[in-house]
Amino acid sequence: MNILVWDELNDSERADALARPPLSASPTLHEEVNRLIAQVRADGDHTLRALTRRFDGCELDSLEVTEAEFSEAEDLVSSELKRAIEEAYLRIKAFHIAGIPKPYRLETAPGVVCERLIRPIERVGLYVPAGSAPLPSTALMLGIPAQLAGASRVVMCSPPNRAGKVAPAVLVAASRCGIQRVIKLGGVQAIAAMAYGSESVPKVDKIFGPGNAWVTQAKLAVSLDPQGAAIDMPAGPSEVLLIGDRSADAEFIASDMLSQCEHGPDSQAILLTDSVDLAKRVQAELKLQLAALSRHEIAEQALKHSRAIVVTSLKTALELSNRYAPEHLILHLNAAREFLPSVRNAGSVFLGPWAPETVGDYCSGTNHVLPTYGAARAWSGVSVLSFLKLMTVQELTPLGLKGISECALTLAAAEGLDAHANAVRKRLERMQ
């Protein structure tokens, strides 16, 4: 990890200091993803099996996880892990219940009643990546809000291992969320299958979940096609930004940075601090902790994209953080909550030295499916609201229409829309 001094950088160097790693090293990613999607649309299950054989190294008789495999997963997962899944489930559920929006009804003028109704998205697809480790936590983060929203059809896709099995812990978590349809698919083919459907995979209306550059590009592609599916949010590699003052614990900060970096070689961790001494202590601590990690090679690659930036004040640090718009923001500050009003752009915020990003990833209760790559400037993390549609209703009495008719006619005339005006005038004439 390099240490940079913000005031010593020119504009170009400052832009580089806050730059993220590129989404993909492949210059033909877009074309390759579109080609794979087209193959799935044309040949359905046949292509899905072929791509699974090619990318996952296994031959599948059935794409869907069977009841016997669900039962087998229950036997394979330890009681300790089951208890952890149950604990996390209850906390995540409690937090998400509190955030469920409510319908409302309002008389905006005499005889004019407006309402907002809430309906679930009927068909949703959840993508749970596997990569180098299974992610039962992602199954919970997606499955719980889908369950609370009341989606009538929920299908989950997760890549199989070489034995043709989905990770048992993922199946246990899915089952706890009431998900009965899990498909053994990963990557572009999983996104394409959910977006367009196949013989074994039902088409969905919206797709949720994180993934690598291929999955991200596939989600973007299907979201731009009217015949495809909506998506939860744009996403890129996972990231964390930390702000530390002179009193911050270098050991804690280094552990937070490395916990992010072990996600993948394209992850990024940035430290903003007003203390050169802290930056140097964190730099030394990173070397010590890195050597002991089982995924040290992955974390070491991610650290190449990571840096400490020394600023003159915490105010500047917060300004840079809002400019970067991190997926995760950790405030290693005295009286950290006092700085919260200054945070405008972040996916999830962790206040103080005793709130590691780890708890948000797993079991504090918040959701870990968050906007990345600067999308936090305009997007929110997954919640129950992500699985809902908000519909408005208006109901007018004759006197209600008469009371607001002049307003409607004036605006219609200003926009030159005669038919709009006539729709009101015809009713006024009928009243007479």
Beta strands, then each sheet from edge to edge (+ up, - down):
strand 1: 2-5
strand 2: 104-109
strand 3: 112-120
strand 4: 123-127
strand 5: 153-158
strand 6: 181-184
strand 7: 206-208
strand 8: 230-231
strand 9: 239-244
strand 10: 268-273
strand 11: 307-310
strand 12: 328-332
strand 13: 348-351
strand 14: 388-396
sheet 1: 1+ 11+ 10+ 9+ 12+ 13+
sheet 2: 2+ 3- 14+
sheet 3: 6+ 5+ 4+ 7+ 8+
end
